[in-house]
Amino acid sequence: PAPPPPPTAPPPPSAGAVGSPPTPPAPRAPPPPLPQSG
């Protein structure tokens, strides 16, 4: 029989993985500079 997989193998990615934090959102680009009126 084939040996069991090593315990160090990371679990497969899943949408509702329990015990793993969700991927952080991508950093938003800084807002454009406000047009100076005057």
Biopython code that builds the backbone (N, CA, C, O; Angstrom):
import numpy as np
from Bio.PDB.StructureBuilder import StructureBuilder

atoms = [
    (1, "PRO", "N", (0.839, -1.227, 0.000)),
    (1, "PRO", "CA", (0.000, 0.000, 0.000)),
    (1, "PRO", "C", (0.859, 1.256, 0.000)),
    (1, "PRO", "O", (1.966, 1.260, 0.539)),
    (2, "ALA", "N", (0.354, 2.303, -0.595)),
    (2, "ALA", "CA", (1.126, 3.549, -0.656)),
    (2, "ALA", "C", (1.164, 4.191, 0.722)),
    (2, "ALA", "O", (0.174, 4.157, 1.453)),
    (3, "PRO", "N", (2.307, 4.779, 1.082)),
    (3, "PRO", "CA", (2.425, 5.428, 2.400)),
    (3, "PRO", "C", (1.527, 6.657, 2.463)),
    (3, "PRO", "O", (1.259, 7.280, 1.436)),
    (4, "PRO", "N", (1.061, 7.010, 3.654)),
    (4, "PRO", "CA", (0.207, 8.196, 3.792)),
    (4, "PRO", "C", (1.000, 9.448, 3.464)),
    (4, "PRO", "O", (2.224, 9.451, 3.593)),
    (5, "PRO", "N", (0.326, 10.518, 3.040)),
    (5, "PRO", "CA", (1.024, 11.768, 2.705)),
    (5, "PRO", "C", (1.652, 12.365, 3.952)),
    (5, "PRO", "O", (1.150, 12.149, 5.055)),
    (6, "PRO", "N", (2.732, 13.108, 3.803)),
    (6, "PRO", "CA", (3.394, 13.726, 4.960)),
    (6, "PRO", "C", (2.457, 14.731, 5.628)),
    (6, "PRO", "O", (1.703, 15.417, 4.939)),
    (7, "PRO", "N", (2.491, 14.828, 6.946)),
    (7, "PRO", "CA", (1.612, 15.765, 7.655)),
    (7, "PRO", "C", (1.963, 17.222, 7.378)),
    (7, "PRO", "O", (1.194, 18.127, 7.701)),
    (8, "THR", "N", (3.132, 17.439, 6.777)),
    (8, "THR", "CA", (3.553, 18.820, 6.528)),
    (8, "THR", "C", (2.934, 19.369, 5.244)),
    (8, "THR", "O", (3.098, 20.547, 4.925)),
    (9, "ALA", "N", (2.213, 18.499, 4.500)),
    (9, "ALA", "CA", (1.619, 18.960, 3.247)),
    (9, "ALA", "C", (0.479, 19.924, 3.551)),
    (9, "ALA", "O", (-0.390, 19.610, 4.364)),
    (10, "PRO", "N", (0.467, 21.089, 2.913)),
    (10, "PRO", "CA", (-0.596, 22.070, 3.176)),
    (10, "PRO", "C", (-1.933, 21.544, 2.668)),
    (10, "PRO", "O", (-1.964, 20.847, 1.654)),
    (11, "PRO", "N", (-3.030, 21.855, 3.336)),
    (11, "PRO", "CA", (-4.350, 21.395, 2.897)),
    (11, "PRO", "C", (-4.737, 22.080, 1.593)),
    (11, "PRO", "O", (-4.259, 23.176, 1.303)),
    (12, "PRO", "N", (-5.591, 21.448, 0.811)),
    (12, "PRO", "CA", (-6.003, 22.061, -0.456)),
    (12, "PRO", "C", (-6.807, 23.327, -0.204)),
    (12, "PRO", "O", (-7.596, 23.375, 0.740)),
    (13, "PRO", "N", (-6.626, 24.343, -1.022)),
    (13, "PRO", "CA", (-7.357, 25.597, -0.821)),
    (13, "PRO", "C", (-8.852, 25.389, -1.026)),
    (13, "PRO", "O", (-9.265, 24.714, -1.968)),
    (14, "SER", "N", (-9.646, 25.957, -0.160)),
    (14, "SER", "CA", (-11.094, 25.840, -0.298)),
    (14, "SER", "C", (-11.737, 27.171, 0.071)),
    (14, "SER", "O", (-11.174, 27.953, 0.837)),
    (15, "ALA", "N", (-12.900, 27.415, -0.474)),
    (15, "ALA", "CA", (-13.567, 28.701, -0.227)),
    (15, "ALA", "C", (-13.890, 28.861, 1.254)),
    (15, "ALA", "O", (-13.730, 29.940, 1.823)),
    (16, "GLY", "N", (-14.346, 27.775, 1.868)),
    (16, "GLY", "CA", (-14.739, 27.869, 3.277)),
    (16, "GLY", "C", (-13.791, 27.089, 4.160)),
    (16, "GLY", "O", (-14.226, 26.307, 5.006)),
    (17, "ALA", "N", (-12.510, 27.293, 3.973)),
    (17, "ALA", "CA", (-11.531, 26.557, 4.776)),
    (17, "ALA", "C", (-11.606, 27.019, 6.229)),
    (17, "ALA", "O", (-11.523, 28.211, 6.523)),
    (18, "VAL", "N", (-11.765, 26.058, 7.122)),
    (18, "VAL", "CA", (-11.852, 26.414, 8.543)),
    (18, "VAL", "C", (-10.463, 26.357, 9.160)),
    (18, "VAL", "O", (-9.745, 25.373, 8.982)),
    (19, "GLY", "N", (-10.083, 27.395, 9.879)),
    (19, "GLY", "CA", (-8.781, 27.406, 10.535)),
    (19, "GLY", "C", (-7.765, 28.210, 9.749)),
    (19, "GLY", "O", (-6.646, 28.418, 10.218)),
    (20, "SER", "N", (-8.137, 28.666, 8.554)),
    (20, "SER", "CA", (-7.203, 29.480, 7.773)),
    (20, "SER", "C", (-7.837, 30.843, 7.517)),
    (20, "SER", "O", (-8.989, 30.920, 7.090)),
    (21, "PRO", "N", (-7.095, 31.919, 7.774)),
    (21, "PRO", "CA", (-7.654, 33.258, 7.573)),
    (21, "PRO", "C", (-7.897, 33.524, 6.094)),
    (21, "PRO", "O", (-7.157, 33.016, 5.251)),
    (22, "PRO", "N", (-8.915, 34.307, 5.762)),
    (22, "PRO", "CA", (-9.186, 34.642, 4.361)),
    (22, "PRO", "C", (-8.071, 35.493, 3.779)),
    (22, "PRO", "O", (-7.375, 36.205, 4.503)),
    (23, "THR", "N", (-7.908, 35.416, 2.484)),
    (23, "THR", "CA", (-6.839, 36.187, 1.847)),
    (23, "THR", "C", (-7.129, 37.677, 2.012)),
    (23, "THR", "O", (-8.261, 38.109, 1.797)),
    (24, "PRO", "N", (-6.126, 38.467, 2.389)),
    (24, "PRO", "CA", (-6.345, 39.904, 2.586)),
    (24, "PRO", "C", (-6.677, 40.576, 1.258)),
    (24, "PRO", "O", (-6.166, 40.165, 0.216)),
    (25, "PRO", "N", (-7.523, 41.603, 1.281)),
    (25, "PRO", "CA", (-7.868, 42.313, 0.049)),
    (25, "PRO", "C", (-6.661, 43.036, -0.526)),
    (25, "PRO", "O", (-5.758, 43.446, 0.203)),
    (26, "ALA", "N", (-6.659, 43.183, -1.832)),
    (26, "ALA", "CA", (-5.534, 43.872, -2.471)),
    (26, "ALA", "C", (-5.519, 45.332, -2.028)),
    (26, "ALA", "O", (-6.575, 45.937, -1.845)),
    (27, "PRO", "N", (-4.324, 45.899, -1.857)),
    (27, "PRO", "CA", (-4.228, 47.309, -1.431)),
    (27, "PRO", "C", (-4.848, 48.229, -2.476)),
    (27, "PRO", "O", (-4.572, 48.115, -3.670)),
    (28, "ARG", "N", (-5.689, 49.142, -1.999)),
    (28, "ARG", "CA", (-6.335, 50.057, -2.944)),
    (28, "ARG", "C", (-5.368, 51.165, -3.349)),
    (28, "ARG", "O", (-4.513, 51.582, -2.568)),
    (29, "ALA", "N", (-5.522, 51.628, -4.578)),
    (29, "ALA", "CA", (-4.655, 52.711, -5.048)),
    (29, "ALA", "C", (-5.038, 53.994, -4.316)),
    (29, "ALA", "O", (-6.206, 54.183, -3.974)),
    (30, "PRO", "N", (-4.071, 54.879, -4.070)),
    (30, "PRO", "CA", (-4.372, 56.135, -3.367)),
    (30, "PRO", "C", (-5.357, 56.967, -4.181)),
    (30, "PRO", "O", (-5.328, 56.918, -5.411)),
    (31, "PRO", "N", (-6.230, 57.732, -3.520)),
    (31, "PRO", "CA", (-7.205, 58.553, -4.239)),
    (31, "PRO", "C", (-6.495, 59.633, -5.048)),
    (31, "PRO", "O", (-5.431, 60.108, -4.650)),
    (32, "PRO", "N", (-7.073, 60.021, -6.171)),
    (32, "PRO", "CA", (-6.448, 61.063, -6.995)),
    (32, "PRO", "C", (-6.456, 62.398, -6.260)),
    (32, "PRO", "O", (-7.363, 62.649, -5.466)),
    (33, "PRO", "N", (-5.478, 63.255, -6.501)),
    (33, "PRO", "CA", (-5.424, 64.560, -5.823)),
    (33, "PRO", "C", (-6.620, 65.417, -6.226)),
    (33, "PRO", "O", (-7.036, 65.425, -7.385)),
    (34, "LEU", "N", (-7.159, 66.131, -5.254)),
    (34, "LEU", "CA", (-8.313, 66.982, -5.550)),
    (34, "LEU", "C", (-7.864, 68.174, -6.396)),
    (34, "LEU", "O", (-6.822, 68.774, -6.131)),
    (35, "PRO", "N", (-8.655, 68.511, -7.411)),
    (35, "PRO", "CA", (-8.286, 69.668, -8.248)),
    (35, "PRO", "C", (-8.384, 70.961, -7.446)),
    (35, "PRO", "O", (-9.411, 71.242, -6.828)),
    (36, "GLN", "N", (-7.322, 71.735, -7.462)),
    (36, "GLN", "CA", (-7.324, 72.986, -6.696)),
    (36, "GLN", "C", (-8.069, 74.061, -7.485)),
    (36, "GLN", "O", (-7.682, 74.420, -8.598)),
    (37, "SER", "N", (-9.138, 74.560, -6.889)),
    (37, "SER", "CA", (-9.899, 75.604, -7.579)),
    (37, "SER", "C", (-9.526, 76.962, -6.998)),
    (37, "SER", "O", (-9.456, 77.120, -5.779)),
    (38, "GLY", "N", (-9.292, 77.914, -7.841)),
    (38, "GLY", "CA", (-8.941, 79.216, -7.310)),
    (38, "GLY", "C", (-7.897, 79.802, -8.183)),
    (38, "GLY", "O", (-7.435, 80.915, -7.931)),
]
sb = StructureBuilder()
sb.init_structure("model")
sb.init_model(0)
sb.init_chain("A")
sb.init_seg("    ")
for serial, (resi, resn, name, xyz) in enumerate(atoms, 1):
    if name == "N":
        sb.init_residue(resn, " ", resi, " ")
    sb.init_atom(name, np.array(xyz, "f"), 0.0, 1.0, " ", f" {name:<3s}", serial, name[0])
structure = sb.get_structure()
